Amino acid sequence: MSTRSYGVPGVTCEHCRHAISTEVGRVRGVTAVEVDLERKVVVVSGDQFADAEVCAAIDDAGYDVGRSPG
């Protein structure tokens, strides 16, 4: 299992958290999604999920994404 973090500066509320969690949760291989509103980071865990698919899902939810260090 791997865990990756993505910086998403536009997340500010529970609606943001729900929208991103729903879209990213649909990506093949993703088993968990955590949206940290304070740090503006989305943490994704799973097996063999593609960065491009996670980024596309965050974009589909209506947010810009960048890979976060760590």
PDB file with one MODEL, atoms N, CA, C and O in Angstrom:
MODEL        1
ATOM      1  N   MET A   1       0.849  -1.173   0.000  1.00  0.00           N
ATOM      2  CA  MET A   1       0.000   0.000   0.000  1.00  0.00           C
ATOM      3  C   MET A   1       0.890   1.229   0.000  1.00  0.00           C
ATOM      4  O   MET A   1       1.945   1.251   0.634  1.00  0.00           O
ATOM      5  N   SER A   2       0.447   2.255  -0.723  1.00  0.00           N
ATOM      6  CA  SER A   2       1.192   3.503  -0.743  1.00  0.00           C
ATOM      7  C   SER A   2       0.288   4.652  -0.324  1.00  0.00           C
ATOM      8  O   SER A   2      -0.937   4.573  -0.422  1.00  0.00           O
ATOM      9  N   THR A   3       0.920   5.721   0.147  1.00  0.00           N
ATOM     10  CA  THR A   3       0.207   6.924   0.557  1.00  0.00           C
ATOM     11  C   THR A   3       0.884   8.111  -0.105  1.00  0.00           C
ATOM     12  O   THR A   3       2.108   8.241  -0.066  1.00  0.00           O
ATOM     13  N   ARG A   4       0.076   8.980  -0.719  1.00  0.00           N
ATOM     14  CA  ARG A   4       0.605  10.177  -1.376  1.00  0.00           C
ATOM     15  C   ARG A   4      -0.201  11.387  -0.939  1.00  0.00           C
ATOM     16  O   ARG A   4      -1.394  11.287  -0.652  1.00  0.00           O
ATOM     17  N   SER A   5       0.471  12.537  -0.893  1.00  0.00           N
ATOM     18  CA  SER A   5      -0.175  13.792  -0.502  1.00  0.00           C
ATOM     19  C   SER A   5      -0.213  14.740  -1.685  1.00  0.00           C
ATOM     20  O   SER A   5       0.725  14.812  -2.479  1.00  0.00           O
ATOM     21  N   TYR A   6      -1.316  15.466  -1.787  1.00  0.00           N
ATOM     22  CA  TYR A   6      -1.516  16.434  -2.865  1.00  0.00           C
ATOM     23  C   TYR A   6      -1.937  17.759  -2.246  1.00  0.00           C
ATOM     24  O   TYR A   6      -2.885  17.806  -1.462  1.00  0.00           O
ATOM     25  N   GLY A   7      -1.248  18.825  -2.590  1.00  0.00           N
ATOM     26  CA  GLY A   7      -1.623  20.152  -2.126  1.00  0.00           C
ATOM     27  C   GLY A   7      -2.819  20.652  -2.924  1.00  0.00           C
ATOM     28  O   GLY A   7      -2.793  20.648  -4.155  1.00  0.00           O
ATOM     29  N   VAL A   8      -3.863  21.079  -2.230  1.00  0.00           N
ATOM     30  CA  VAL A   8      -5.067  21.588  -2.887  1.00  0.00           C
ATOM     31  C   VAL A   8      -5.448  22.886  -2.176  1.00  0.00           C
ATOM     32  O   VAL A   8      -6.217  22.868  -1.214  1.00  0.00           O
ATOM     33  N   PRO A   9      -4.909  24.015  -2.651  1.00  0.00           N
ATOM     34  CA  PRO A   9      -5.080  25.278  -1.932  1.00  0.00           C
ATOM     35  C   PRO A   9      -6.516  25.772  -1.818  1.00  0.00           C
ATOM     36  O   PRO A   9      -6.807  26.589  -0.944  1.00  0.00           O
ATOM     37  N   GLY A  10      -7.416  25.307  -2.667  1.00  0.00           N
ATOM     38  CA  GLY A  10      -8.788  25.819  -2.657  1.00  0.00           C
ATOM     39  C   GLY A  10      -9.729  25.160  -1.670  1.00  0.00           C
ATOM     40  O   GLY A  10     -10.893  25.555  -1.596  1.00  0.00           O
ATOM     41  N   VAL A  11      -9.275  24.167  -0.902  1.00  0.00           N
ATOM     42  CA  VAL A  11     -10.189  23.495   0.025  1.00  0.00           C
ATOM     43  C   VAL A  11     -10.384  24.332   1.284  1.00  0.00           C
ATOM     44  O   VAL A  11      -9.419  24.714   1.947  1.00  0.00           O
ATOM     45  N   THR A  12     -11.656  24.611   1.607  1.00  0.00           N
ATOM     46  CA  THR A  12     -11.942  25.494   2.732  1.00  0.00           C
ATOM     47  C   THR A  12     -13.073  25.028   3.629  1.00  0.00           C
ATOM     48  O   THR A  12     -13.238  25.560   4.727  1.00  0.00           O
ATOM     49  N   CYS A  13     -13.874  24.032   3.186  1.00  0.00           N
ATOM     50  CA  CYS A  13     -15.078  23.705   3.947  1.00  0.00           C
ATOM     51  C   CYS A  13     -15.464  22.236   3.794  1.00  0.00           C
ATOM     52  O   CYS A  13     -14.811  21.481   3.072  1.00  0.00           O
ATOM     53  N   GLU A  14     -16.524  21.849   4.477  1.00  0.00           N
ATOM     54  CA  GLU A  14     -17.000  20.465   4.416  1.00  0.00           C
ATOM     55  C   GLU A  14     -17.475  20.089   3.011  1.00  0.00           C
ATOM     56  O   GLU A  14     -17.339  18.936   2.603  1.00  0.00           O
ATOM     57  N   HIS A  15     -18.026  21.040   2.275  1.00  0.00           N
ATOM     58  CA  HIS A  15     -18.426  20.749   0.894  1.00  0.00           C
ATOM     59  C   HIS A  15     -17.197  20.344   0.076  1.00  0.00           C
ATOM     60  O   HIS A  15     -17.241  19.384  -0.694  1.00  0.00           O
ATOM     61  N   CYS A  16     -16.105  21.085   0.251  1.00  0.00           N
ATOM     62  CA  CYS A  16     -14.856  20.752  -0.443  1.00  0.00           C
ATOM     63  C   CYS A  16     -14.416  19.333  -0.090  1.00  0.00           C
ATOM     64  O   CYS A  16     -14.085  18.532  -0.965  1.00  0.00           O
ATOM     65  N   ARG A  17     -14.421  19.042   1.206  1.00  0.00           N
ATOM     66  CA  ARG A  17     -13.998  17.727   1.685  1.00  0.00           C
ATOM     67  C   ARG A  17     -14.849  16.622   1.053  1.00  0.00           C
ATOM     68  O   ARG A  17     -14.322  15.613   0.584  1.00  0.00           O
ATOM     69  N   HIS A  18     -16.151  16.820   1.046  1.00  0.00           N
ATOM     70  CA  HIS A  18     -17.063  15.805   0.500  1.00  0.00           C
ATOM     71  C   HIS A  18     -16.855  15.625  -1.007  1.00  0.00           C
ATOM     72  O   HIS A  18     -16.772  14.498  -1.495  1.00  0.00           O
ATOM     73  N   ALA A  19     -16.771  16.738  -1.739  1.00  0.00           N
ATOM     74  CA  ALA A  19     -16.621  16.666  -3.193  1.00  0.00           C
ATOM     75  C   ALA A  19     -15.337  15.935  -3.581  1.00  0.00           C
ATOM     76  O   ALA A  19     -15.348  15.070  -4.456  1.00  0.00           O
ATOM     77  N   ILE A  20     -14.245  16.283  -2.933  1.00  0.00           N
ATOM     78  CA  ILE A  20     -12.964  15.652  -3.256  1.00  0.00           C
ATOM     79  C   ILE A  20     -12.956  14.190  -2.824  1.00  0.00           C
ATOM     80  O   ILE A  20     -12.511  13.326  -3.580  1.00  0.00           O
ATOM     81  N   SER A  21     -13.439  13.904  -1.626  1.00  0.00           N
ATOM     82  CA  SER A  21     -13.462  12.521  -1.141  1.00  0.00           C
ATOM     83  C   SER A  21     -14.282  11.624  -2.059  1.00  0.00           C
ATOM     84  O   SER A  21     -13.896  10.487  -2.329  1.00  0.00           O
ATOM     85  N   THR A  22     -15.408  12.134  -2.534  1.00  0.00           N
ATOM     86  CA  THR A  22     -16.269  11.351  -3.414  1.00  0.00           C
ATOM     87  C   THR A  22     -15.580  11.045  -4.735  1.00  0.00           C
ATOM     88  O   THR A  22     -15.553   9.894  -5.169  1.00  0.00           O
ATOM     89  N   GLU A  23     -15.020  12.071  -5.380  1.00  0.00           N
ATOM     90  CA  GLU A  23     -14.376  11.879  -6.687  1.00  0.00           C
ATOM     91  C   GLU A  23     -13.130  11.006  -6.586  1.00  0.00           C
ATOM     92  O   GLU A  23     -12.959  10.069  -7.366  1.00  0.00           O
ATOM     93  N   VAL A  24     -12.266  11.309  -5.632  1.00  0.00           N
ATOM     94  CA  VAL A  24     -11.016  10.545  -5.508  1.00  0.00           C
ATOM     95  C   VAL A  24     -11.304   9.115  -5.055  1.00  0.00           C
ATOM     96  O   VAL A  24     -10.600   8.186  -5.451  1.00  0.00           O
ATOM     97  N   GLY A  25     -12.323   8.935  -4.238  1.00  0.00           N
ATOM     98  CA  GLY A  25     -12.694   7.593  -3.787  1.00  0.00           C
ATOM     99  C   GLY A  25     -13.110   6.667  -4.907  1.00  0.00           C
ATOM    100  O   GLY A  25     -13.111   5.448  -4.735  1.00  0.00           O
ATOM    101  N   ARG A  26     -13.462   7.224  -6.049  1.00  0.00           N
ATOM    102  CA  ARG A  26     -13.868   6.419  -7.218  1.00  0.00           C
ATOM    103  C   ARG A  26     -12.682   5.938  -8.049  1.00  0.00           C
ATOM    104  O   ARG A  26     -12.843   5.092  -8.928  1.00  0.00           O
ATOM    105  N   VAL A  27     -11.500   6.468  -7.778  1.00  0.00           N
ATOM    106  CA  VAL A  27     -10.312   6.097  -8.559  1.00  0.00           C
ATOM    107  C   VAL A  27      -9.908   4.665  -8.222  1.00  0.00           C
ATOM    108  O   VAL A  27      -9.827   4.285  -7.054  1.00  0.00           O
ATOM    109  N   ARG A  28      -9.659   3.888  -9.255  1.00  0.00           N
ATOM    110  CA  ARG A  28      -9.253   2.490  -9.077  1.00  0.00           C
ATOM    111  C   ARG A  28      -7.990   2.403  -8.238  1.00  0.00           C
ATOM    112  O   ARG A  28      -7.002   3.080  -8.526  1.00  0.00           O
ATOM    113  N   GLY A  29      -8.015   1.577  -7.206  1.00  0.00           N
ATOM    114  CA  GLY A  29      -6.861   1.367  -6.342  1.00  0.00           C
ATOM    115  C   GLY A  29      -6.859   2.212  -5.086  1.00  0.00           C
ATOM    116  O   GLY A  29      -6.101   1.927  -4.158  1.00  0.00           O
ATOM    117  N   VAL A  30      -7.693   3.252  -5.028  1.00  0.00           N
ATOM    118  CA  VAL A  30      -7.749   4.113  -3.841  1.00  0.00           C
ATOM    119  C   VAL A  30      -8.599   3.432  -2.766  1.00  0.00           C
ATOM    120  O   VAL A  30      -9.725   3.006  -3.024  1.00  0.00           O
ATOM    121  N   THR A  31      -8.041   3.338  -1.563  1.00  0.00           N
ATOM    122  CA  THR A  31      -8.778   2.724  -0.453  1.00  0.00           C
ATOM    123  C   THR A  31      -9.161   3.724   0.627  1.00  0.00           C
ATOM    124  O   THR A  31     -10.062   3.454   1.420  1.00  0.00           O
ATOM    125  N   ALA A  32      -8.485   4.891   0.674  1.00  0.00           N
ATOM    126  CA  ALA A  32      -8.799   5.900   1.686  1.00  0.00           C
ATOM    127  C   ALA A  32      -8.424   7.282   1.179  1.00  0.00           C
ATOM    128  O   ALA A  32      -7.430   7.456   0.474  1.00  0.00           O
ATOM    129  N   VAL A  33      -9.247   8.272   1.555  1.00  0.00           N
ATOM    130  CA  VAL A  33      -9.001   9.663   1.198  1.00  0.00           C
ATOM    131  C   VAL A  33      -9.208  10.506   2.443  1.00  0.00           C
ATOM    132  O   VAL A  33     -10.251  10.420   3.092  1.00  0.00           O
ATOM    133  N   GLU A  34      -8.219  11.319   2.776  1.00  0.00           N
ATOM    134  CA  GLU A  34      -8.333  12.234   3.911  1.00  0.00           C
ATOM    135  C   GLU A  34      -8.085  13.645   3.388  1.00  0.00           C
ATOM    136  O   GLU A  34      -7.070  13.905   2.741  1.00  0.00           O
ATOM    137  N   VAL A  35      -9.013  14.551   3.671  1.00  0.00           N
ATOM    138  CA  VAL A  35      -8.864  15.941   3.248  1.00  0.00           C
ATOM    139  C   VAL A  35      -8.629  16.778   4.500  1.00  0.00           C
ATOM    140  O   VAL A  35      -9.506  16.900   5.355  1.00  0.00           O
ATOM    141  N   ASP A  36      -7.429  17.353   4.597  1.00  0.00           N
ATOM    142  CA  ASP A  36      -7.066  18.190   5.738  1.00  0.00           C
ATOM    143  C   ASP A  36      -7.298  19.646   5.350  1.00  0.00           C
ATOM    144  O   ASP A  36      -6.522  20.223   4.588  1.00  0.00           O
ATOM    145  N   LEU A  37      -8.371  20.239   5.878  1.00  0.00           N
ATOM    146  CA  LEU A  37      -8.744  21.600   5.517  1.00  0.00           C
ATOM    147  C   LEU A  37      -7.746  22.633   6.024  1.00  0.00           C
ATOM    148  O   LEU A  37      -7.517  23.646   5.362  1.00  0.00           O
ATOM    149  N   GLU A  38      -7.159  22.397   7.171  1.00  0.00           N
ATOM    150  CA  GLU A  38      -6.192  23.351   7.728  1.00  0.00           C
ATOM    151  C   GLU A  38      -4.908  23.408   6.903  1.00  0.00           C
ATOM    152  O   GLU A  38      -4.414  24.486   6.573  1.00  0.00           O
ATOM    153  N   ARG A  39      -4.387  22.246   6.581  1.00  0.00           N
ATOM    154  CA  ARG A  39      -3.128  22.178   5.826  1.00  0.00           C
ATOM    155  C   ARG A  39      -3.341  22.278   4.324  1.00  0.00           C
ATOM    156  O   ARG A  39      -2.393  22.457   3.559  1.00  0.00           O
ATOM    157  N   LYS A  40      -4.611  22.159   3.908  1.00  0.00           N
ATOM    158  CA  LYS A  40      -4.970  22.205   2.478  1.00  0.00           C
ATOM    159  C   LYS A  40      -4.268  21.097   1.706  1.00  0.00           C
ATOM    160  O   LYS A  40      -3.647  21.323   0.668  1.00  0.00           O
ATOM    161  N   VAL A  41      -4.390  19.887   2.257  1.00  0.00           N
ATOM    162  CA  VAL A  41      -3.738  18.713   1.696  1.00  0.00           C
ATOM    163  C   VAL A  41      -4.749  17.571   1.601  1.00  0.00           C
ATOM    164  O   VAL A  41      -5.579  17.378   2.490  1.00  0.00           O
ATOM    165  N   VAL A  42      -4.659  16.824   0.509  1.00  0.00           N
ATOM    166  CA  VAL A  42      -5.439  15.604   0.341  1.00  0.00           C
ATOM    167  C   VAL A  42      -4.458  14.444   0.420  1.00  0.00           C
ATOM    168  O   VAL A  42      -3.490  14.387  -0.339  1.00  0.00           O
ATOM    169  N   VAL A  43      -4.711  13.518   1.344  1.00  0.00           N
ATOM    170  CA  VAL A  43      -3.855  12.351   1.525  1.00  0.00           C
ATOM    171  C   VAL A  43      -4.608  11.138   0.995  1.00  0.00           C
ATOM    172  O   VAL A  43      -5.718  10.842   1.437  1.00  0.00           O
ATOM    173  N   VAL A  44      -3.995  10.440   0.044  1.00  0.00           N
ATOM    174  CA  VAL A  44      -4.635   9.312  -0.626  1.00  0.00           C
ATOM    175  C   VAL A  44      -3.824   8.055  -0.346  1.00  0.00           C
ATOM    176  O   VAL A  44      -2.600   8.049  -0.476  1.00  0.00           O
ATOM    177  N   SER A  45      -4.523   6.990   0.041  1.00  0.00           N
ATOM    178  CA  SER A  45      -3.877   5.700   0.291  1.00  0.00           C
ATOM    179  C   SER A  45      -4.520   4.641  -0.596  1.00  0.00           C
ATOM    180  O   SER A  45      -5.696   4.731  -0.950  1.00  0.00           O
ATOM    181  N   GLY A  46      -3.724   3.640  -0.945  1.00  0.00           N
ATOM    182  CA  GLY A  46      -4.259   2.545  -1.745  1.00  0.00           C
ATOM    183  C   GLY A  46      -3.167   1.749  -2.403  1.00  0.00           C
ATOM    184  O   GLY A  46      -1.985   1.885  -2.087  1.00  0.00           O
ATOM    185  N   ASP A  47      -3.588   0.916  -3.326  1.00  0.00           N
ATOM    186  CA  ASP A  47      -2.670   0.043  -4.041  1.00  0.00           C
ATOM    187  C   ASP A  47      -2.713   0.357  -5.527  1.00  0.00           C
ATOM    188  O   ASP A  47      -3.768   0.274  -6.157  1.00  0.00           O
ATOM    189  N   GLN A  48      -1.585   0.710  -6.076  1.00  0.00           N
ATOM    190  CA  GLN A  48      -1.410   0.891  -7.512  1.00  0.00           C
ATOM    191  C   GLN A  48      -2.398   1.886  -8.121  1.00  0.00           C
ATOM    192  O   GLN A  48      -2.953   1.629  -9.189  1.00  0.00           O
ATOM    193  N   PHE A  49      -2.621   3.007  -7.457  1.00  0.00           N
ATOM    194  CA  PHE A  49      -3.424   4.062  -8.076  1.00  0.00           C
ATOM    195  C   PHE A  49      -2.489   5.007  -8.817  1.00  0.00           C
ATOM    196  O   PHE A  49      -1.323   5.158  -8.453  1.00  0.00           O
ATOM    197  N   ALA A  50      -3.008   5.635  -9.850  1.00  0.00           N
ATOM    198  CA  ALA A  50      -2.197   6.516 -10.690  1.00  0.00           C
ATOM    199  C   ALA A  50      -2.344   7.966 -10.253  1.00  0.00           C
ATOM    200  O   ALA A  50      -3.455   8.453 -10.043  1.00  0.00           O
ATOM    201  N   ASP A  51      -1.199   8.659 -10.118  1.00  0.00           N
ATOM    202  CA  ASP A  51      -1.220  10.080  -9.780  1.00  0.00           C
ATOM    203  C   ASP A  51      -2.118  10.863 -10.736  1.00  0.00           C
ATOM    204  O   ASP A  51      -2.896  11.717 -10.312  1.00  0.00           O
ATOM    205  N   ALA A  52      -2.002  10.564 -12.018  1.00  0.00           N
ATOM    206  CA  ALA A  52      -2.774  11.299 -13.023  1.00  0.00           C
ATOM    207  C   ALA A  52      -4.277  11.131 -12.796  1.00  0.00           C
ATOM    208  O   ALA A  52      -5.044  12.076 -12.979  1.00  0.00           O
ATOM    209  N   GLU A  53      -4.690   9.940 -12.400  1.00  0.00           N
ATOM    210  CA  GLU A  53      -6.117   9.699 -12.152  1.00  0.00           C
ATOM    211  C   GLU A  53      -6.589  10.427 -10.899  1.00  0.00           C
ATOM    212  O   GLU A  53      -7.703  10.949 -10.870  1.00  0.00           O
ATOM    213  N   VAL A  54      -5.756  10.466  -9.867  1.00  0.00           N
ATOM    214  CA  VAL A  54      -6.116  11.191  -8.642  1.00  0.00           C
ATOM    215  C   VAL A  54      -6.207  12.683  -8.947  1.00  0.00           C
ATOM    216  O   VAL A  54      -7.158  13.343  -8.528  1.00  0.00           O
ATOM    217  N   CYS A  55      -5.233  13.214  -9.667  1.00  0.00           N
ATOM    218  CA  CYS A  55      -5.251  14.637 -10.020  1.00  0.00           C
ATOM    219  C   CYS A  55      -6.468  14.970 -10.876  1.00  0.00           C
ATOM    220  O   CYS A  55      -7.089  16.016 -10.692  1.00  0.00           O
ATOM    221  N   ALA A  56      -6.809  14.095 -11.802  1.00  0.00           N
ATOM    222  CA  ALA A  56      -7.985  14.316 -12.646  1.00  0.00           C
ATOM    223  C   ALA A  56      -9.262  14.297 -11.806  1.00  0.00           C
ATOM    224  O   ALA A  56     -10.181  15.074 -12.064  1.00  0.00           O
ATOM    225  N   ALA A  57      -9.325  13.423 -10.812  1.00  0.00           N
ATOM    226  CA  ALA A  57     -10.499  13.346  -9.948  1.00  0.00           C
ATOM    227  C   ALA A  57     -10.638  14.615  -9.106  1.00  0.00           C
ATOM    228  O   ALA A  57     -11.745  15.123  -8.923  1.00  0.00           O
ATOM    229  N   ILE A  58      -9.529  15.119  -8.602  1.00  0.00           N
ATOM    230  CA  ILE A  58      -9.569  16.373  -7.833  1.00  0.00           C
ATOM    231  C   ILE A  58     -10.012  17.512  -8.745  1.00  0.00           C
ATOM    232  O   ILE A  58     -10.802  18.365  -8.340  1.00  0.00           O
ATOM    233  N   ASP A  59      -9.508  17.524  -9.965  1.00  0.00           N
ATOM    234  CA  ASP A  59      -9.915  18.527 -10.945  1.00  0.00           C
ATOM    235  C   ASP A  59     -11.407  18.395 -11.261  1.00  0.00           C
ATOM    236  O   ASP A  59     -12.108  19.402 -11.358  1.00  0.00           O
ATOM    237  N   ASP A  60     -11.892  17.174 -11.420  1.00  0.00           N
ATOM    238  CA  ASP A  60     -13.320  16.939 -11.684  1.00  0.00           C
ATOM    239  C   ASP A  60     -14.187  17.453 -10.545  1.00  0.00           C
ATOM    240  O   ASP A  60     -15.323  17.873 -10.761  1.00  0.00           O
ATOM    241  N   ALA A  61     -13.646  17.418  -9.327  1.00  0.00           N
ATOM    242  CA  ALA A  61     -14.378  17.931  -8.166  1.00  0.00           C
ATOM    243  C   ALA A  61     -14.384  19.461  -8.149  1.00  0.00           C
ATOM    244  O   ALA A  61     -15.119  20.072  -7.373  1.00  0.00           O
ATOM    245  N   GLY A  62     -13.557  20.085  -9.014  1.00  0.00           N
ATOM    246  CA  GLY A  62     -13.550  21.532  -9.132  1.00  0.00           C
ATOM    247  C   GLY A  62     -12.401  22.246  -8.449  1.00  0.00           C
ATOM    248  O   GLY A  62     -12.497  23.436  -8.149  1.00  0.00           O
ATOM    249  N   TYR A  63     -11.302  21.521  -8.197  1.00  0.00           N
ATOM    250  CA  TYR A  63     -10.174  22.106  -7.468  1.00  0.00           C
ATOM    251  C   TYR A  63      -8.880  21.921  -8.211  1.00  0.00           C
ATOM    252  O   TYR A  63      -8.700  20.939  -8.932  1.00  0.00           O
ATOM    253  N   ASP A  64      -7.957  22.882  -8.033  1.00  0.00           N
ATOM    254  CA  ASP A  64      -6.617  22.778  -8.607  1.00  0.00           C
ATOM    255  C   ASP A  64      -5.768  21.944  -7.650  1.00  0.00           C
ATOM    256  O   ASP A  64      -5.964  21.967  -6.436  1.00  0.00           O
ATOM    257  N   VAL A  65      -4.828  21.216  -8.224  1.00  0.00           N
ATOM    258  CA  VAL A  65      -4.009  20.317  -7.418  1.00  0.00           C
ATOM    259  C   VAL A  65      -2.535  20.459  -7.766  1.00  0.00           C
ATOM    260  O   VAL A  65      -2.169  20.771  -8.899  1.00  0.00           O
ATOM    261  N   GLY A  66      -1.708  20.222  -6.766  1.00  0.00           N
ATOM    262  CA  GLY A  66      -0.267  20.149  -6.952  1.00  0.00           C
ATOM    263  C   GLY A  66       0.260  19.093  -6.014  1.00  0.00           C
ATOM    264  O   GLY A  66      -0.303  18.879  -4.941  1.00  0.00           O
ATOM    265  N   ARG A  67       1.321  18.437  -6.395  1.00  0.00           N
ATOM    266  CA  ARG A  67       1.896  17.392  -5.524  1.00  0.00           C
ATOM    267  C   ARG A  67       2.514  18.060  -4.322  1.00  0.00           C
ATOM    268  O   ARG A  67       3.302  18.994  -4.465  1.00  0.00           O
ATOM    269  N   SER A  68       2.171  17.598  -3.147  1.00  0.00           N
ATOM    270  CA  SER A  68       2.687  18.169  -1.899  1.00  0.00           C
ATOM    271  C   SER A  68       3.872  17.364  -1.427  1.00  0.00           C
ATOM    272  O   SER A  68       3.855  16.137  -1.517  1.00  0.00           O
ATOM    273  N   PRO A  69       4.904  18.021  -0.924  1.00  0.00           N
ATOM    274  CA  PRO A  69       6.048  17.259  -0.412  1.00  0.00           C
ATOM    275  C   PRO A  69       5.640  16.428   0.790  1.00  0.00           C
ATOM    276  O   PRO A  69       4.844  16.866   1.622  1.00  0.00           O
ATOM    277  N   GLY A  70       6.193  15.220   0.875  1.00  0.00           N
ATOM    278  CA  GLY A  70       5.917  14.368   2.028  1.00  0.00           C
ATOM    279  C   GLY A  70       4.731  13.611   1.816  1.00  0.00           C
ATOM    280  O   GLY A  70       4.333  12.831   2.681  1.00  0.00           O
TER     281      GLY A  70
ENDMDL
END
